[in-house]
Amino acid sequence: MAAPAAPDAIDTQGATAAVLAATVAFAFKGVVAKLAYATGMGVPAFLVLRFAVAVPLFWIGARMLVKGSLGLTRRQWVMSSMAGFTFFLAAYTDLTAISLIDAGTSRLVLFTFPVIVIFLNAALERRAPKLRDLLTFAVTYVGVAMAALPHGLQALTPTQMHGMLWAIGSAITYAIYLTASQRIMKDIGSARFTAASNSVTLIAMLGLTAITPGFDALSFPTVGIGWGVVNAIACTVIPFFLLFEGIRRCGAVRASLLTLCGPVITAAGAWLILGETLTPFQIAGFAITIVSVASLSVPRELLVRAGVAVRARWRRAAS
């Protein structure tokens, strides 16, 4: 009988499974948003509905997961509020990008955030980024680019380029949010942080609709409301809890690299549901992305031994 896995291994496997499950759910957010936009619902209405449904569910989930009081100190509320406002910026810029460009392209640009997370963590820890992390990002992103943008940047219109600038803004703010979240959750836990920070995100969205000209005329088509509820539950609440539990266990850098398969899942979903194109070139990109992300689950020692074996074989062949 095989020996039981070590606790650290079990924790790592659980973290990887949680992050990948969250990534699949998050990946369909863009597809669901497109379906909501097609009913006449705008970005502000979609955002408000998404978090108005999600926030009460976050608190219910936190109550179920946390033993004892859900109360936060003043300092914890301040930190969670700063993170929640940062996520508001990330969410607004992301969904604005999706309204201007197709779902696959928006995911391509947004998912530059892992390399930003890598450099942010390296700067905060005053060290150089790990070579394996950078190589994983580079190889994976080649696959992501092949899958999400098969015709190159030259095929984009001015409107689409505008949308890509919004997506770049989302990548930057989302990377800051994940990096800050990792540190705050060490103090208050993932469930309480998720509920508190998203409450502030909702307040920021409601404030935006109140003070911005033209945002007060929100449209809530019946079918659009249905897609908004689906987005809130399946693409927001459930994956948020999974993602932050994964980050708590394995860190923001590894979690962000695991989520790099998100654009591939979005591109496949957009092809199946929205009728967006999918070519053999894109399928090759899918394969590269999946293999590269899967390599993160391979222990470092195995990779080192494999590298030594390959170098030894090359030397024998050369001699």
C-alpha positions in Angstrom: 0.0 0.0 0.0 1.3 3.4 -0.9 2.3 5.7 1.9 -0.1 8.6 2.6 0.8 12.0 1.0 2.6 14.4 3.2 0.5 17.3 4.7 2.4 19.9 2.6 1.7 17.9 -0.6 -2.0 17.6 0.2 -2.2 21.3 0.9 -0.5 22.1 -2.4 -2.7 19.8 -4.4 -5.8 21.3 -2.7 -4.6 24.8 -3.4 -4.0 24.0 -7.1 -7.4 22.3 -7.4 -9.1 25.3 -5.8 -7.4 27.9 -8.0 -8.0 25.9 -11.2 -11.7 25.5 -10.3 -11.9 29.2 -9.7 -10.2 30.0 -13.0 -12.7 27.9 -14.9 -15.6 29.8 -13.3 -14.0 33.2 -13.7 -13.2 32.4 -17.3 -16.9 32.4 -18.2 -17.5 35.8 -16.7 -16.6 37.5 -20.0 -19.0 35.2 -21.9 -21.8 35.8 -19.5 -21.2 39.6 -19.6 -21.4 39.5 -23.4 -24.8 37.7 -23.2 -26.0 40.3 -20.7 -24.8 43.2 -22.9 -26.7 41.7 -25.9 -30.0 42.2 -23.9 -29.3 46.0 -23.7 -27.8 46.0 -20.2 -24.8 48.4 -19.8 -21.6 48.0 -17.9 -22.7 50.0 -14.8 -26.0 48.1 -14.4 -24.2 44.8 -14.9 -21.6 45.6 -12.2 -24.2 46.9 -9.7 -26.4 43.8 -10.2 -23.4 41.4 -10.0 -22.2 42.7 -6.6 -25.7 43.5 -5.2 -26.4 39.8 -5.5 -22.9 38.6 -4.6 -22.2 40.6 -1.4 -25.0 39.1 0.8 -23.9 35.6 -0.4 -20.3 36.4 0.6 -21.4 37.2 4.1 -23.6 34.1 4.3 -20.6 32.0 3.1 -18.3 33.7 5.6 -20.8 33.0 8.4 -20.7 29.3 7.4 -17.0 29.0 7.2 -15.8 31.2 10.1 -16.0 30.0 13.7 -16.7 32.9 16.1 -17.3 36.6 15.3 -17.1 38.0 11.8 -16.2 41.5 13.2 -13.2 43.3 12.0 -11.0 45.9 13.7 -10.8 49.4 12.3 -7.4 48.7 10.8 -8.7 45.5 9.2 -11.7 47.4 7.7 -9.3 50.1 6.3 -7.1 47.5 4.7 -10.0 45.6 3.3 -11.6 48.8 2.0 -8.5 49.8 0.1 -8.4 46.3 -1.5 -12.1 46.4 -2.3 -11.8 49.8 -4.0 -8.8 48.5 -6.0 -10.9 45.5 -7.1 -13.7 47.9 -8.1 -11.3 49.7 -10.4 -10.2 46.3 -11.8 -13.7 45.1 -12.4 -14.9 48.3 -14.0 -12.0 48.5 -16.4 -12.3 44.8 -17.2 -16.0 44.9 -18.1 -15.6 48.1 -20.0 -12.9 46.4 -22.1 -15.2 43.4 -22.7 -17.9 45.9 -24.0 -15.4 47.1 -26.6 -13.5 44.0 -27.7 -14.3 40.3 -27.9 -14.0 38.1 -24.8 -10.9 36.2 -25.9 -8.9 39.4 -26.7 -9.8 41.0 -23.4 -8.7 37.9 -21.5 -5.4 38.0 -23.4 -4.5 41.5 -22.2 -5.9 41.1 -18.7 -3.8 38.0 -18.1 -0.6 39.9 -18.3 -1.3 40.4 -14.5 0.7 37.3 -13.4 4.0 38.8 -14.4 3.0 42.1 -12.6 2.3 40.0 -9.5 5.7 38.3 -9.8 7.5 41.6 -9.9 5.4 43.2 -7.2 6.1 40.3 -4.8 9.8 40.3 -5.7 9.9 44.1 -5.0 8.1 43.7 -1.7 10.4 40.9 -0.6 13.5 42.6 -2.0 14.6 39.8 -4.2 14.9 38.9 -7.8 11.9 37.1 -9.5 12.3 33.4 -9.6 13.5 32.2 -13.0 11.0 29.3 -13.1 8.1 31.7 -12.6 9.3 34.0 -15.4 9.9 31.0 -17.8 6.4 29.6 -17.0 4.8 33.0 -17.7 6.7 33.4 -21.0 5.9 29.9 -22.4 2.3 30.0 -21.2 1.7 33.5 -22.6 2.9 32.3 -26.0 0.1 29.8 -25.9 -2.4 32.4 -24.6 -1.5 34.8 -27.4 -1.9 32.1 -30.0 -5.3 31.1 -28.6 -6.8 34.5 -27.9 -5.3 36.7 -30.7 -4.6 34.5 -33.7 -4.6 37.3 -36.3 -2.2 39.6 -34.4 -2.5 43.2 -33.2 -2.7 44.6 -36.7 -6.2 43.1 -37.1 -7.6 45.3 -34.3 -9.7 48.4 -35.0 -9.2 51.8 -33.2 -12.1 50.9 -31.0 -10.6 47.5 -30.1 -7.3 49.2 -29.3 -9.2 51.5 -27.0 -10.6 48.4 -25.4 -7.2 46.9 -24.9 -6.1 50.0 -23.0 -8.9 49.4 -20.6 -7.9 45.8 -20.3 -4.3 46.9 -19.5 -5.6 49.1 -16.7 -7.5 46.1 -15.4 -4.4 43.9 -15.4 -2.5 46.4 -13.4 -5.1 47.1 -10.8 -6.0 43.4 -10.5 -2.3 42.5 -9.8 -2.2 45.1 -7.1 -5.4 43.7 -5.6 -4.1 40.1 -5.5 -0.8 41.1 -4.0 -2.4 43.2 -1.3 -5.0 40.5 -0.6 -2.4 37.8 0.1 -1.0 39.9 2.9 -4.4 41.1 4.4 -5.8 37.5 4.4 -2.9 36.4 6.7 -4.5 38.6 9.3 -8.2 38.1 8.9 -8.6 34.9 6.8 -9.9 34.5 3.3 -13.7 34.3 4.0 -13.9 37.5 6.1 -11.6 39.3 3.7 -13.7 38.3 0.7 -17.0 39.4 2.3 -15.6 42.7 3.6 -13.6 43.8 0.5 -16.5 43.0 -1.9 -18.9 45.0 0.3 -16.7 48.0 -0.3 -16.5 47.2 -4.0 -20.4 47.3 -4.1 -20.4 50.6 -2.2 -17.9 52.1 -4.7 -20.1 51.0 -7.6 -23.2 52.4 -6.1 -21.3 55.7 -5.5 -20.2 55.8 -9.1 -23.8 55.4 -10.4 -24.9 58.2 -8.1 -22.2 60.8 -9.0 -21.5 60.1 -12.7 -23.7 61.9 -15.3 -25.6 59.4 -17.4 -25.1 56.5 -15.0 -28.3 57.0 -13.2 -30.3 55.7 -16.2 -29.5 52.1 -15.6 -31.3 49.5 -17.7 -32.2 46.1 -16.2 -33.8 43.9 -18.9 -35.4 40.8 -17.5 -33.1 38.4 -19.4 -30.1 40.5 -18.6 -31.0 40.2 -14.9 -30.9 36.5 -15.2 -27.4 36.6 -16.7 -26.4 39.0 -14.0 -27.5 36.5 -11.3 -25.7 33.7 -13.0 -22.6 35.8 -13.1 -22.9 36.8 -9.5 -23.2 33.2 -8.2 -21.3 31.0 -10.6 -18.6 33.5 -11.8 -18.1 35.6 -8.7 -19.1 34.2 -5.3 -18.0 30.5 -5.7 -14.7 31.3 -7.5 -13.8 34.1 -5.1 -13.9 31.7 -2.1 -12.0 29.1 -4.1 -9.4 31.6 -5.3 -8.6 33.2 -2.0 -8.4 29.9 -0.2 -5.9 28.8 -2.9 -3.9 32.1 -2.5 -3.9 31.6 1.3 -2.4 28.1 0.8 0.1 28.6 -2.1 0.6 32.4 -2.4 -0.4 35.0 -5.0 2.4 34.2 -7.5 1.7 30.5 -7.9 -2.1 31.2 -7.9 -1.8 33.9 -10.6 0.4 31.6 -12.8 -2.2 28.8 -12.5 -4.9 31.2 -13.6 -3.1 31.7 -16.9 -5.2 29.0 -18.5 -8.2 31.4 -18.0 -8.0 33.1 -21.5 -7.9 29.6 -23.1 -11.1 28.6 -21.3 -12.7 31.9 -22.2 -11.7 31.6 -25.9 -13.2 28.0 -26.0 -16.4 29.2 -24.3 -16.7 32.1 -26.6 -16.3 29.8 -29.6 -19.0 27.4 -28.2 -21.5 29.9 -27.0 -20.9 33.2 -28.8 -19.7 31.9 -32.2 -16.3 33.5 -32.0 -13.6 31.9 -34.2 -11.4 29.0 -33.2 -8.7 27.9 -35.6 -6.0 25.1 -35.5 -3.5 27.7 -34.6 -5.6 28.6 -31.5 -5.9 24.9 -30.6 -2.1 24.6 -30.6 -2.0 27.6 -28.3 -4.5 25.8 -26.0 -2.1 22.8 -25.8 0.9 25.0 -25.0 -1.0 26.8 -22.3 -2.3 23.6 -20.6 1.1 21.9 -20.6 2.9 24.9 -19.3 0.4 25.5 -16.5 0.4 21.8 -15.6 4.2 22.0 -15.2 3.6 24.1 -12.0 2.3 21.0 -10.3 5.6 19.1 -11.0 8.0 19.2 -8.0 11.1 21.3 -8.5 13.3 18.3 -7.8 11.8 16.3 -10.7 12.4 19.2 -13.1 16.0 19.5 -11.9 16.6 15.8 -12.4 15.0 15.9 -15.8 17.3 18.8 -16.8 20.4 17.0 -15.6 19.3 13.9 -17.5 18.7 15.9 -20.7 22.1 17.6 -20.5 23.9 14.3 -19.9 22.2 12.8 -22.9 23.3 15.8 -25.1 26.8 15.4 -23.9 26.9 11.7 -24.7 25.5 12.4 -28.1 28.0 15.2 -28.8 30.9 13.0 -27.8 
